[in-house]
Amino acid sequence: MKRSHKVKAQHFLIGTICIAAFLMLGIGYAILSQQLDINGTAQITSNWKILFTSAEEKEMNQATTTKKEITDLTTLTLDVNLTQPGASATYDVVVENQGDLDAVLSKIDGISESNSKDPKSIKVSVENIKTGDSLLATESKTFQVKVYWDASVDFNETNMSKEIEITLTYEQSDDGVPLPPKPGEGESIGGQTVEVVTSGDGLYEDQYEAGRYIYRGSEPNNYIQFNNELWRIVAKESDGTYKIIRDEILPQNANYTPMAYDEWNHRLTENNTYCTRPDWGCGVYAAVSGTFQTPDGKYSGTVTEDSSIKEYLNDTYYPTLDGTAKTQIQSHVFHIGSVQWLDVSGNDSIQKNIAGEKMYQWTGNVGLVNVSDLLRASTNIACTSATDQLNAAMQEVPQETCGSYLTTFNEEISYWTMNAFSAESDDRSYYVWGAVFLQGVGVFGRSSAYIDNDAGARPVFYLKSDIELTSGTGTKGNPFIIG
């Protein structure tokens, strides 16, 4: 029963979240003796002590905390009430190594298992911590636990309580060196076990978001057949859904249809004060509540109407999908915030780019690729931020620092991303980030939203977490097939 549009005047309780650091220490020292008459003693002086030291509310949206307690130093219990669809509670949690043995986070369990349990509308994510992170002696680490009511998921109002348990497992580390993946370990992609790699093309753990896996490289085996077309799997999200992007620009690379991101005077400033040049378009994908602003807060205003490309993809393109494809799609949260070009300070990072994107969200069926997807898909160590990439692309001889399967093609093409472009130096509300492959170089940069003579659209969907891939190896000639 769909209830995402209806707010009831009652609280729905999320059950206990137990984040337990189960400590594993595989050390065995023994004093062995025979009749050699060597006398003495030996002792272990090292101290293994990893614990939670604090948990504080970071951001509460239509949510209240009813219990927050750390017991035995290793179990954090949070009870929270979410009052309406879209509500969320985010906590800063600190884990500290008070011992004198270096440790490493070897495993995070429970996220996908919890999200797959009913009611599926209650979800949890853990951010800014990932397997392989070291926790050296005397160090502490702050990460975030977010519990939220996914308004896009159907729910039964007779069952709106969920108990969630997340377990962090720490092991002793050799001078804090991250643990490499064990041979043969892999991640389930639609029921198929895919090897998780640390170099070359393939499936990686996302180092910026725990529980998320991404495809990286120039030609990873991430092709999937969807809607009787070739698509690419960008990521397996922490909630178990799969982010996919059409392999070609609509309708096809060789003859794709250029379109404006936001047509001339589509959104007038009188209704959208952030959009200061409506004759040049506006870079925000969809309407937002309140104000929309750049990451530094320098430029802000209202955006009460959707972009023309959002309307086309969801109102014109989406209905053309076949019936089977529509049943495989999960309406999902898309991040539509601005990615800032730090053209003055230059002090940029992928983390800042992701944070900018996440400042604003839109929930729906069809979106576009994020700037951070372009950054994370590259295996080039020089791919460090959107600012550095753009600066390299604007040199007299453009340099490709973030090339990947998302930016490299057999012909000169250009397509839009989902994120508004902004700059430290001045108002750029009419710009959008876009990807382009030109003269053998794949880059991404800024384009005026109204320009419709070059850029096209590569739709992005989220597939449901319960899809099964019954055949295929992910290559272009043998793509994954959804059963």
Steps between C-alpha positions, in 0.01 A plus 500: 500500500653828392502756782791723412267788425318484832633622834339353812507679835676216676852377552646189345770347713818364355630223715833475668809556292786310656832600357727254672875495464576133543870490561704232337858449603676197363816497704636199681812520710610203711786419737633157408725318740701179503765370736760752397491689824445838347293704741319824442170669430331660201197719469295690246506872568299610200146619564211440254222751564269626227175663604229750426555831677208712383194523277343837433213621285634654180191570291140426593224537241152432639660257744561480874736288707332310782805306619875537450722279710844339490529181706813297572683758285436284190123517443324817388122498524293762320121516503351758268150603394443598136177696458440513125630374164837658422591537868857419600733496797878523465745447786871567536653192661857491635697176525834522679806280535606549862740208489853482369443252216419634154167378360322482167130476421468162330124476460174696513198271529129556513427791266366313198342234721314762703387696194361187335278418803143623529399774525732590211403867527720527811862508394842555649836604359848550642722768349862615524627164618587191294667163525877532489503824700779498754450607861844551644576493870363815673309605186126561469267494202171684453244351264128545438204269552188608312152352547231618262148441374521442124190667363530313170447155656157355568422423863237327709395731781440202730872421495716808530759391754836351412793379704828574330836363600831608351826338605847646458778244530852622582811286476857560598695668221866506417581870546155596382538352151152438356403139450498394135201307367533129562555288187173389345285750690233672299178698516158381388380687192148385435581161650824457305824516697729762345860528616584819684831638374750759618661582163416499131149491355227349711281521808640696797389585848405867498755668725267793568176322597491184711307206361508636144676332207592676175633402160822673402739504207495545125298188413374306803260210449191690613273476195138407574205451269209718603199613297644291213804733491854501632552685827788519750489429873654803672462382858339264744369740761516445874123441496546214253361679193700520176576831331511459122562736209406456136805399299413742221353848488134517400414372253846374399854635494533520124185708473422621849249775563650819644280663760519791737538421868262787565337667203507874440280680758359167624533619862454869557681674785174623648425140606858379531722765654813282482465499120642845423524456121183320386587583139808281550321234701551376855731224622278340768339172394179513702298724730612506864330605819640809670806652335765356274853621560858435398722301739665816631161668549602798290215467252150382593138530403180312433454232233128424488484342153668207324752519219381422149729194478354357823150543360597337170669198660220429749192609304592418139783246502400285801157402355676353194672227706363150461284358776762260630759776538259711704452217751877478550547869583509637853398862549800638683672798656726691259753758620450828312716745696764724349860394443719803546798598287746639754658736251635731773626279783549182298458301823270230365445128558266223391356504853403867454346422161288220649393724789390769255290250305334370817389844618179458297301193400225411259309171505369359174545256214747644249809708564847559359850404608666690786833680475630280781416192293735630229771560759467167677486296178859596410800300621741786422667619822501852353119503516469682831211747467267676258706821525831333416340310212346814351822698536688222318236489226522877442873501429621587152546129442214338694611231740284200585534428871168325567452281195280192540225304328272796578706753304662304216319431172568418136373836379475862609197530725381695803240430767358664812560410864243559774689761698491875485831677441609776736819697553666686785556807287155594370141401426481197270140395566445446127778240467487120530777240510521295184725222366665527159721281284689717254811432293570181689477660846221427747432779753213678674440869546241778494236577237221755495175320574314641200751380239332228295735458205743248643411327829262206531355284776610162639215397731579352842278259695519304824411132466333326792723321748327166443574470128671178395759478224444156354772503235776700339847603609467878469697535177359694209456180301354310794326753727328416826141389443225570752296185568 
